[in-house]
């Protein structure tokens, strides 16, 4: 079944050239064929067929069809669906079933989407390679010996392998955009607060956002429009009006577009193929009428340091709830309450999660709070001001999604600091809370995907996706 976009699928469904049940069977068969790739943690086989049959009856009976009628969607396994497993790819939650639906899930469901299952990820969304999962790693769709990126590696691989039309991920410092770049698809992180976080398991609450992974910008815009908007159950969700993203996308033109190109995004250490492909696309856009504006974002090298101080501090607080007392894994090797807490967390959490909890506890401890945490918050404010100033002069800030192509499985697991640098270009947008997208540009000399990273001002997702669409169309 060749489907270029949801628009293509919808026309086939509405004309009854294909049924929702046939679409679900096609995707579930493909999921079965890719079991060895470890992309899905849980597959909703019976639920998906039941949902599809109900939607087919709705069409036959002449009911009003939702905006996402029959769209097959995968969901990262840190977003809640009532009655289904919610593992966060961690042993500590391996048998936990969610007791409520995430707001994003309810909104997608209300528009007739079909959920296929929960995708693999780095444990509690902590990682850049999908190697930190308690359920094993996921291979890159273009080279099985390489990583798909993380932490939303399972969601990215599902879309790239055509195991879902669209997938939801979560993005804290690049966890949607970086795997999108590694898997040759579109990955959107909206403005902080654009999509409700209710039902998203907290990693770092002032950074976390639900994002969209899709094969094209139109599908990403459609799903974003359904999920976006104020939610009374999430105090951090924004009441900013949700526009018609397609109208905003249509108003974008390359001619006259001002593209900010920070020199800090093209250091000497940048992979030569990545640099060549990204610059080549920028020069191509210039030839089409865009204006390339050289800009500077001083002290960009401090973004990663500030980010990891802030997120680990929030991790140490958010993950305190997983103690074996109320739900989740409980160690059998405990003689008293203190030992139960200690052993449950020691046995239930993976290495990277424990590393970040300890780092966060350290930066918040007496004597170090002002030195590290407070200073990092000040750096965050400086970055917000600098990006605001830059985007007053240009329409978009552009650069590579990652400093290197997908790396080999196991290549960076022994060096956490080197692994953290995989997000060096995506982290700034997360620190400032602005919308950002990774758009596929093509392949390097080893036939590995390379992505372009774009940042726009707050709540300019329509403009951002319009610019990305212009780039994707000219591939």
KAUR-V575271 format. One record per backbone hydrogen bond with DSSP energy under -0.5 kcal/mol. NH is the residue of the N-H (numbers start at 1). CO is the residue of the C=O. Records with the same first field share a line. If there is no record, write none. Layout:
NH: CO ; CO
//
This chain:
3: 1
9: 5
10: 6
11: 7
12: 8
13: 9
14: 10
15: 11
16: 13
17: 12
18: 12
23: 19
24: 20
25: 21
26: 22
27: 23
28: 24
29: 25
30: 26
31: 27
32: 28
33: 29
34: 30
35: 32
37: 34
38: 35
39: 34
41: 118
42: 118
44: 116
45: 43
48: 44
49: 45
50: 46
51: 47
52: 48
53: 49
54: 50
55: 51
56: 52
57: 53
58: 54
59: 55
60: 56
61: 57
62: 59
63: 58
68: 111
69: 66
70: 112
71: 68
73: 71 ; 114
74: 166
75: 117
76: 168
77: 119
78: 76
79: 76
80: 199
83: 98
84: 81
86: 96
88: 77
90: 87
91: 348
92: 348
93: 90
94: 91
96: 93
98: 84
102: 80
103: 198
104: 198
106: 102
107: 103
108: 104
109: 105
110: 106
111: 107 ; 108
112: 109
113: 108
114: 71
116: 73 ; 114
117: 73
118: 42
119: 75
120: 39
122: 151
123: 132
124: 88
125: 122
126: 123
127: 125
134: 89
136: 133
139: 37
140: 143 ; 146
143: 140
146: 143
147: 407
148: 129 ; 138
150: 128
152: 175
153: 151
154: 120
156: 152
157: 153
158: 154
159: 155
160: 156
161: 157
162: 159
163: 158
164: 158
165: 72
166: 72
167: 213
168: 74
169: 211
171: 209
178: 174
180: 176
181: 177
182: 178
183: 179
184: 181
185: 180
186: 214
187: 438
188: 212
189: 436
190: 188 ; 210
192: 433
194: 191
196: 227
200: 197
201: 78 ; 199
207: 204
208: 204
209: 171
211: 169
212: 188
213: 167
214: 186
215: 165
220: 216
221: 217
222: 218
223: 219
224: 220
225: 221
226: 222
227: 223
228: 224
229: 194
234: 231
237: 234
238: 193
243: 241
245: 243
248: 244
249: 245
250: 246
251: 247
252: 249
256: 289
257: 254
259: 257 ; 291
260: 258 ; 396
261: 293
262: 260 ; 398
263: 295
265: 262
266: 263
270: 267
271: 403
275: 271
276: 272
277: 273
278: 274
279: 275
280: 276
281: 277
282: 278
283: 279
284: 280
285: 281
286: 282
287: 283
288: 284
289: 286
290: 285
291: 257
292: 290
293: 259 ; 291
294: 292
295: 261
300: 297
302: 299
303: 300
306: 302
307: 303
308: 304
309: 305
310: 306
311: 307
312: 308
313: 309
314: 310
315: 311
316: 312
317: 313
318: 314
319: 315
320: 317
321: 318
322: 319
323: 321
324: 327
329: 92
334: 332
340: 336
341: 337
342: 338
343: 339
344: 340
345: 341
346: 342
347: 343
348: 344
349: 345
354: 350
355: 351
356: 352
357: 353
358: 354
359: 355
360: 356
361: 357
362: 358
363: 359
364: 360
365: 362
368: 365
369: 365
372: 368
373: 363 ; 368
374: 369
375: 370
376: 372
377: 373
378: 374
379: 375
380: 376
381: 377
382: 378
383: 379
384: 380
385: 381
386: 382
387: 383
388: 384
389: 385
390: 386
391: 387
392: 388 ; 389
393: 390
394: 390
395: 258
396: 258
397: 455
398: 260
399: 453
401: 451
409: 145
411: 408
415: 412
418: 415
419: 415
420: 416
421: 417
422: 419
423: 420
424: 421
427: 423
430: 426 ; 427
431: 427
432: 428
433: 429
434: 429
436: 189
437: 454
438: 187
439: 437 ; 452
441: 450
442: 450
444: 448
447: 444
450: 442
452: 439
453: 399
454: 437
455: 397
456: 435
460: 457
464: 460
465: 461
466: 462
467: 463
468: 464
469: 465
470: 466
471: 467
472: 468
473: 469
474: 470
475: 472
//
